[in-house]
């Protein structure tokens, strides 16, 4: 028997804020979970997303501390079109979430953007974006949270 990939875990400082963010991305997360220490949402195909508070982590790993120095995990959401990447990015930013990379036409053939969830996890938004005949911007602007030069 081989292990089966089952779930992705997110440790959050603010359960309600984290769940609200992922609801905006279309995850069906139970409203009753906002005040809970552990929440699960089933995805199509059987994969699950799990949220735990920092307190839950420390309950079984007393030395646990939040990671620092950059992302170790990233989540990505496929959008139906380049326009949807822009619209979802703008909706998340309008809801108060930070944009890390504004939507741009990536050289690998996708419309691509990154928004930070309430705990600073980068969440990529992407859609197929075949190159047009005209030259396009092939590099993103500096991260929206980068200091000015």
Backbone torsions as a table, in degrees:
resi	resn	phi	psi	omega
1	UNK	NA	138.4	176.9
2	UNK	-111.5	147.2	176.5
3	UNK	-61.8	151.8	179.0
4	UNK	-116.2	128.9	176.1
5	UNK	-60.8	123.4	-170.0
6	UNK	-119.3	-35.8	-171.3
7	UNK	-157.9	162.2	173.9
8	UNK	-119.5	128.1	-178.7
9	UNK	-105.1	140.1	177.1
10	UNK	-125.1	126.3	174.8
11	UNK	-98.2	128.8	-173.6
12	UNK	-126.7	146.2	174.5
13	UNK	-82.5	-24.1	-176.7
14	UNK	-139.2	96.8	-174.3
15	UNK	-56.1	-50.6	-176.0
16	UNK	-60.9	-43.5	-179.8
17	UNK	-64.8	-42.1	179.1
18	UNK	-64.0	-45.6	-179.5
19	UNK	-64.4	-39.1	177.3
20	UNK	-59.7	-43.6	179.2
21	UNK	-57.8	-50.2	-176.6
22	UNK	-72.5	-25.1	172.0
23	UNK	-64.8	-38.7	177.9
24	UNK	-61.2	-25.6	177.6
25	UNK	-89.1	4.2	173.7
26	UNK	97.7	3.5	177.4
27	UNK	-74.0	137.7	179.9
28	UNK	-88.2	91.3	-176.9
29	UNK	-109.0	128.5	-178.4
30	UNK	-60.2	132.5	-180.0
31	UNK	-61.5	-29.6	-179.4
32	UNK	-65.1	-16.0	-178.0
33	UNK	-76.2	-14.2	-174.2
34	UNK	-53.9	-34.5	-177.5
35	UNK	-102.2	2.5	-176.2
36	UNK	-86.1	163.3	177.8
37	UNK	-86.0	-19.3	-179.0
38	UNK	-143.7	132.5	180.0
39	UNK	-137.4	145.5	177.4
40	UNK	-130.4	144.8	173.7
41	UNK	-133.6	128.4	177.6
42	UNK	-83.3	138.2	177.4
43	UNK	-106.5	160.3	175.0
44	UNK	-55.7	139.8	-179.8
45	UNK	90.1	-3.9	174.4
46	UNK	96.7	-12.0	176.3
47	UNK	-66.3	147.1	179.8
48	UNK	-121.6	150.6	169.6
49	UNK	-109.8	130.3	-178.4
50	UNK	-118.1	136.4	174.2
51	UNK	-117.1	136.4	173.6
52	UNK	-133.3	144.7	175.2
53	UNK	-75.3	162.2	176.6
54	UNK	-59.5	-33.6	178.9
55	UNK	-64.2	-39.0	177.4
56	UNK	-61.6	-44.6	179.2
57	UNK	-58.1	-45.2	-178.2
58	UNK	-70.1	-20.7	-179.5
59	UNK	-66.8	-30.4	178.3
60	UNK	-114.2	-9.0	176.9
61	UNK	-138.1	81.3	-173.1
62	UNK	-56.5	-23.7	180.0
63	UNK	-90.5	3.7	-177.3
64	UNK	-63.7	136.0	171.8
65	UNK	-133.6	152.1	178.4
66	UNK	-61.1	142.9	177.6
67	UNK	-62.3	150.4	176.2
68	UNK	-131.7	163.7	173.4
69	UNK	86.2	17.6	176.8
70	UNK	124.5	170.6	-175.7
71	UNK	-79.2	143.4	173.5
72	UNK	-113.8	-19.4	-179.8
73	UNK	-134.9	140.8	175.1
74	UNK	-132.8	145.9	176.9
75	UNK	-111.7	148.9	-178.9
76	UNK	-135.4	137.5	179.1
77	UNK	-119.4	123.7	177.6
78	UNK	-78.9	133.7	176.5
79	UNK	-108.5	158.6	-175.7
80	UNK	-74.1	-23.8	-175.8
81	UNK	-157.3	163.3	174.5
82	UNK	-57.4	-37.7	179.1
83	UNK	-63.7	-34.1	178.6
84	UNK	-69.1	-35.3	175.1
85	UNK	-56.3	-49.5	-179.5
86	UNK	-61.2	-45.1	-176.5
87	UNK	-66.1	-43.1	-179.6
88	UNK	-67.7	-42.3	176.4
89	UNK	-56.1	-50.4	-177.5
90	UNK	-64.0	-37.2	178.4
91	UNK	-64.2	-43.7	179.7
92	UNK	-65.4	-42.3	178.9
93	UNK	-65.6	-40.9	177.8
94	UNK	-63.5	-27.7	178.5
95	UNK	-82.0	2.0	174.9
96	UNK	101.8	6.8	179.6
97	UNK	-90.8	152.5	-175.6
98	UNK	-86.1	131.4	171.6
99	UNK	-80.3	134.9	174.9
100	UNK	-100.5	-44.2	173.2
101	UNK	-132.1	119.3	176.7
102	UNK	-64.6	157.2	179.7
103	UNK	-55.6	137.2	179.4
104	UNK	-151.0	161.9	179.7
105	UNK	-90.9	105.2	-176.8
106	UNK	-76.0	148.8	-178.4
107	UNK	-65.2	-18.5	-179.5
108	UNK	-87.6	10.0	172.7
109	UNK	89.7	29.3	176.8
110	UNK	-131.9	151.4	162.8
111	UNK	-84.3	130.3	-166.9
112	UNK	-141.2	141.6	176.5
113	UNK	-151.9	159.7	176.3
114	UNK	-134.4	128.5	175.3
115	UNK	-119.2	143.2	179.5
116	UNK	-91.0	133.0	175.7
117	UNK	-75.7	176.1	-175.3
118	UNK	-58.8	-20.3	179.3
119	UNK	-100.7	8.7	177.3
120	UNK	85.8	10.6	177.4
121	UNK	-77.7	128.7	177.8
122	UNK	-72.2	126.4	178.5
123	UNK	-117.0	112.7	-178.4
124	UNK	-83.0	142.6	172.6
125	UNK	-119.2	131.9	-177.4
126	UNK	-149.8	157.8	174.0
127	UNK	-152.9	150.9	175.0
128	UNK	-57.5	138.0	-177.6
129	UNK	-148.1	79.0	-178.2
130	UNK	-56.1	141.7	-178.4
131	UNK	-61.1	138.4	176.6
132	UNK	-84.2	168.8	178.9
133	UNK	-66.0	-34.3	-178.8
134	UNK	-80.3	146.5	177.3
135	UNK	-62.0	140.7	-179.8
136	UNK	-119.2	162.4	173.6
137	UNK	-61.4	123.4	-174.9
138	UNK	-109.0	8.7	177.6
139	UNK	-139.6	143.5	179.7
140	UNK	-74.5	161.3	169.3
141	UNK	-65.3	167.1	173.8
142	UNK	-57.3	150.7	176.4
143	UNK	-49.6	141.1	-177.3
144	UNK	-60.9	-23.8	-179.9
145	UNK	-98.9	11.1	179.3
146	UNK	-76.1	146.0	177.9
147	UNK	-68.3	149.4	177.1
148	UNK	-69.6	145.4	-179.6
149	UNK	-81.7	NA	NA
